[in-house]
């Protein structure tokens, strides 16, 4: 009954509570649940009053969670399941940050992706919700480069950098993982409902909050530890001095993961926190996907960096964008369907690529048709 006992603990105790982490180091989940329900006492351990009060409503909470999970197609995974990422256990060995620590007792998952497999080669891309155009483009490009190299992009599905990171992975038709601070059956933020739905269609949506759990402020900070622990490295793009994404970076640093930050203009407040992290030695400066991949690969992997460094804007474009350029002309305007047919990409891939190329000033649109407007393969 360990799975059910862990489910009960997830309903009785706020995820990330260090007191539960400490108890689980010496007691079985079933013993802790029984103590909370006043069925027996644990020597030397007094159950918090809030846990005991929730225990009075445990049956109703379990029934509600099961009903919501069934309606949303959620599944509950715990340590020992094939889909459980072993790397999460590292959280049991770090000190609390903002009052949270410890591995999740279990996770609710929505989507077709296999969490264990997808997270084996994964990188977190996080940053400002109110990111600039520069931050949005950099996030999308970084994610596309990482996804193209076979790395799963993990983020929090929030506005700004998070959303751009997920969409960058989609440019490569790659699965991506979203870790939510609310129940996995909820779409938060609501305007990202379609984005989160798409993530579930190709990847997986993750939460340690029970189905229907609200996105409280403290839950974003405890959620960040899961993002950091799932990945081999974290990249911060545009973080102000008090940005929550720096919390994810701090978790990654404590866990011994690779920590990276992308610089912005020295006058940008959105990048002040990222700059401070680099200056303090908490993050390595990266300028693009190639740098991120080199850091994730580890020492010695960048031996041919000087000979393979991109030299033109074309080289720095994601593959789908480069292919889309091949289907465009200077004088003859073409529709999305015509471009897709000529280069053998889907219309969805072409639309996404054209959006990126348009932001770069490389293509022009007249109604439903597109033409080239600037060369990308020079300088």
C-alpha positions in Angstrom: 0.0 0.0 0.0 3.0 2.3 -0.3 1.6 4.0 -3.3 -1.7 4.8 -1.5 0.2 5.9 1.6 2.2 8.3 -0.4 -0.9 9.6 -2.1 -2.4 10.1 1.4 0.7 12.0 2.5 0.5 14.3 -0.6 -3.0 15.2 0.5 -2.1 15.7 4.2 1.2 17.6 3.9 2.1 20.6 1.8 4.7 19.4 -0.8 8.2 20.4 0.1 7.6 20.5 3.9 11.1 19.7 5.4 9.4 18.0 8.4 8.1 15.3 6.1 11.4 14.8 4.5 13.0 14.3 7.9 10.3 11.8 8.9 10.6 9.8 5.7 14.3 9.3 6.3 13.6 7.1 9.3 9.9 5.9 8.9 7.8 4.3 6.3 5.0 6.3 4.7 2.4 4.0 6.2 3.7 4.7 9.7 3.6 8.5 9.2 0.0 8.3 7.8 -1.1 6.2 10.8 0.5 8.7 13.2 -1.3 11.6 11.5 -4.6 9.8 11.8 -3.9 9.2 15.5 -3.8 5.4 15.0 -0.5 5.2 16.8 2.4 7.4 17.9 5.9 7.7 16.4 8.5 7.8 19.2 10.0 11.2 19.5 7.9 12.7 16.7 4.8 14.9 17.2 2.6 15.3 14.2 1.9 19.0 13.3 -1.6 20.2 14.1 -2.3 21.2 10.5 -1.6 17.6 9.3 -3.8 16.1 11.9 -6.7 18.5 11.0 -6.4 17.5 7.3 -6.4 13.9 8.4 -10.0 14.4 9.6 -11.0 15.1 5.9 -8.6 12.6 4.3 -11.3 10.2 2.9 -13.2 13.1 1.2 -10.0 14.6 -0.1 -8.9 11.2 -1.6 -12.3 10.7 -3.3 -12.2 14.2 -4.8 -8.6 13.8 -6.0 -9.5 10.4 -7.6 -12.5 11.9 -9.4 -10.6 14.9 -10.7 -7.7 12.7 -11.8 -10.0 10.3 -13.7 -11.8 13.2 -15.4 -8.5 14.8 -16.5 -6.7 11.5 -17.4 -4.0 12.0 -14.7 -1.8 9.2 -13.4 0.0 9.0 -10.0 3.6 7.9 -10.0 5.9 7.2 -7.0 9.4 6.1 -6.4 9.9 2.6 -7.7 7.6 3.1 -10.7 9.3 2.8 -14.1 8.4 6.4 -15.0 9.9 7.8 -11.7 13.0 9.9 -12.3 15.7 8.7 -9.9 17.4 12.1 -9.9 14.6 13.5 -7.7 16.0 11.7 -4.7 18.9 14.2 -4.7 16.4 16.6 -3.1 16.5 14.6 0.1 20.1 15.7 0.7 20.0 19.5 0.4 19.1 22.2 2.9 15.8 24.0 2.6 15.4 27.0 0.4 12.5 29.3 1.3 11.2 26.7 3.6 11.0 23.8 1.1 13.1 20.7 0.4 12.9 17.0 0.0 11.9 14.7 -2.9 8.2 14.7 -3.8 6.3 11.8 -2.3 4.8 11.3 -5.7 3.8 13.2 -8.9 0.7 13.6 -10.9 1.3 13.4 -14.6 -0.8 14.4 -17.7 0.2 13.6 -21.2 1.7 10.9 -23.4 5.3 11.4 -22.5 7.3 9.1 -20.3 8.7 11.3 -17.6 11.6 9.1 -16.7 12.9 8.7 -20.2 12.3 12.4 -21.2 14.1 13.8 -18.2 17.3 11.6 -18.6 18.7 14.3 -21.0 16.9 17.5 -20.1 17.6 21.2 -19.5 15.5 23.8 -17.7 15.1 27.1 -19.4 13.5 29.7 -17.1 13.3 33.4 -16.7 11.2 36.6 -16.6 7.5 36.5 -17.1 7.6 40.1 -18.4 10.5 39.3 -20.7 11.6 41.6 -23.5 11.5 40.7 -27.2 15.2 39.9 -26.9 14.5 37.5 -24.0 11.7 35.9 -25.9 13.7 35.3 -29.0 16.7 34.0 -27.1 14.6 31.6 -25.1 12.9 30.2 -28.2 16.3 29.8 -30.0 18.0 28.2 -27.0 15.1 25.7 -26.6 15.1 24.9 -30.3 18.8 24.3 -30.4 18.6 22.0 -27.3 15.6 20.1 -28.6 17.3 19.7 -32.0 20.3 18.1 -30.2 18.0 15.6 -28.4 17.7 17.4 -25.0 14.2 17.7 -23.5 13.3 21.3 -22.5 11.7 21.7 -19.1 10.0 24.8 -17.9 7.0 26.1 -15.9 4.5 27.0 -18.7 4.3 30.6 -17.3 4.1 33.8 -19.4 7.3 35.1 -20.9 10.5 33.0 -21.0 8.8 29.8 -20.0 6.2 29.8 -22.7 8.8 30.8 -25.3 11.0 27.9 -24.2 8.2 25.3 -24.7 7.3 26.8 -28.1 11.0 26.7 -29.1 10.9 22.9 -28.5 7.8 22.7 -30.6 9.7 24.2 -33.5 11.7 21.0 -33.6 8.7 18.8 -33.2 10.2 17.8 -29.9 8.4 16.8 -26.6 8.7 19.2 -23.7 7.9 19.0 -20.0 5.9 21.6 -18.0 6.1 21.5 -14.1 3.1 23.3 -12.6 2.6 25.0 -9.2 -1.1 23.9 -9.3 -2.9 20.6 -10.0 -1.9 18.9 -13.2 -5.5 19.0 -14.3 -5.6 22.8 -14.3 -4.4 25.2 -17.0 -2.4 28.0 -15.3 -2.1 30.6 -16.5 -5.4 30.2 -18.2 -4.4 32.0 -21.4 -1.8 29.2 -21.8 -4.5 26.5 -21.8 -3.8 25.7 -25.5 0.0 25.6 -24.8 -0.3 23.3 -21.8 -2.7 21.1 -23.8 -0.2 20.8 -26.6 2.6 19.9 -24.1 0.4 17.1 -22.9 -0.2 15.9 -26.5 3.6 15.4 -27.2 5.2 15.5 -23.7 4.1 15.6 -20.2 2.6 18.0 -17.6 3.9 17.4 -14.1 2.7 18.5 -10.6 3.2 17.3 -7.0 0.0 19.2 -6.0 -3.2 17.2 -5.8 -5.7 17.6 -8.6 -7.5 20.9 -8.4 -4.7 22.3 -6.2 -4.5 26.1 -6.5 -1.3 27.9 -7.6 -0.4 29.7 -4.3 2.7 31.9 -4.2 4.7 29.5 -2.0 4.0 26.6 -4.4 5.9 28.3 -7.2 9.0 28.3 -5.0 8.6 24.6 -4.0 7.8 23.7 -7.6 11.2 25.2 -8.7 13.1 22.5 -6.8 11.4 19.9 -8.9 12.3 21.6 -12.2 16.0 21.9 -11.1 16.1 18.3 -9.9 14.6 16.8 -13.0 17.3 18.3 -15.3 21.0 18.1 -15.8 21.3 21.9 -16.0 19.3 25.2 -15.7 19.6 28.3 -18.0 18.2 31.6 -16.8 17.2 34.1 -19.4 16.3 37.6 -18.1 15.9 37.5 -14.4 15.5 40.6 -12.3 17.2 40.8 -8.9 14.2 39.3 -7.1 13.1 37.0 -9.9 11.7 33.6 -8.9 13.8 32.0 -11.7 16.9 32.7 -9.6 15.3 30.4 -7.0 15.4 27.6 -9.6 19.1 28.5 -10.3 19.9 28.3 -6.6 18.3 24.9 -6.4 20.3 23.7 -9.4 23.4 25.0 -7.7 22.7 23.2 -4.5 22.0 20.0 -6.4 25.3 20.1 -8.2 23.6 20.6 -11.6 25.0 22.8 -14.4 24.0 26.4 -13.8 24.0 28.9 -16.7 22.7 32.4 -17.5 22.3 34.3 -20.7 23.5 38.0 -20.5 21.3 40.9 -21.5 22.1 44.6 -22.0 23.9 46.0 -19.0 21.2 48.7 -18.6 18.3 46.1 -18.5 16.7 45.6 -15.1 15.2 42.3 -16.4 18.8 40.9 -16.7 20.2 42.4 -13.4 19.6 39.1 -11.5 21.2 37.0 -14.2 24.2 39.3 -14.3 24.5 39.2 -10.5 24.5 35.4 -10.6 27.3 35.3 -13.2 29.3 37.8 -11.3 29.0 35.8 -8.1 30.1 32.6 -9.9 26.7 30.9 -9.5 26.1 30.7 -13.3 28.3 30.2 -16.3 27.8 32.8 -19.1 26.2 31.3 -22.2 25.4 33.2 -25.4 23.5 30.5 -27.4 22.5 26.9 -27.8 26.0 25.8 -28.7 27.3 27.1 -25.4 24.5 25.5 -23.4 25.1 22.1 -25.1 28.9 22.4 -24.5 28.3 23.0 -20.7 25.8 20.1 -20.5 28.3 17.8 -22.2 31.0 18.6 -19.7 34.7 19.3 -19.8 36.5 18.4 -23.0 33.4 18.4 -25.2 34.2 21.8 -26.7 37.5 20.9 -28.3 36.4 21.8 -31.8 34.5 24.9 -30.8 36.7 27.3 -32.7 36.3 25.5 -36.0 32.5 24.9 -35.7 31.4 28.2 -34.3 28.5 29.7 -36.4 29.7 32.7 -38.5 26.4 33.9 -40.0 22.9 34.6 -38.8 21.8 31.7 -41.1 24.0 29.3 -39.1 22.3 30.4 -35.8 18.8 29.7 -37.1 17.0 26.5 -36.0 16.9 23.9 -38.8 13.2 24.4 -39.6 13.8 28.1 -40.1 16.8 27.4 -42.4 14.7 25.0 -44.4 11.8 27.4 -44.7 14.2 30.0 -46.2 14.9 27.6 -49.0 11.3 27.7 -49.9 11.1 31.5 -50.2 12.0 33.8 -53.1 12.9 37.4 -53.5 10.5 38.2 -56.3 7.8 35.6 -56.2 5.5 35.7 -53.2 4.4 32.3 -51.8 1.7 31.1 -49.3 2.4 29.0 -46.3 1.0 25.9 -48.1 3.2 26.5 -51.1 6.3 26.9 -49.0 5.5 23.8 -46.9 5.0 21.8 -50.1 8.3 22.9 -51.7 10.4 22.1 -48.6 8.4 19.1 -47.3 7.7 20.6 -43.9 4.2 20.8 -42.2 2.3 24.0 -42.4 2.5 24.3 -38.6 6.3 24.1 -38.8 6.4 26.7 -41.6 4.1 29.1 -39.7 6.3 28.9 -36.6 9.5 29.4 -38.7 8.1 32.3 -40.5 7.1 34.0 -37.3 10.8 33.7 -36.1 12.1 34.9 -39.5 9.7 37.8 -39.5 10.9 38.9 -36.1 14.5 38.8 -37.4 13.5 40.9 -40.4 14.5 38.2 -42.9 11.1 37.8 -44.5 8.2 40.1 -45.5 4.5 39.4 -45.5 1.8 40.8 -47.9 -1.6 39.4 -47.0 -1.2 35.6 -47.0 2.0 35.5 -49.0 5.7 35.8 -48.1 8.9 36.9 -49.7 12.5 37.2 -48.7 13.6 40.7 -47.5 17.2 40.3 -46.2 20.0 37.8 -46.6 20.8 35.7 -43.5 24.0 34.1 -44.9 26.3 37.1 -44.7 28.3 38.6 -41.9 
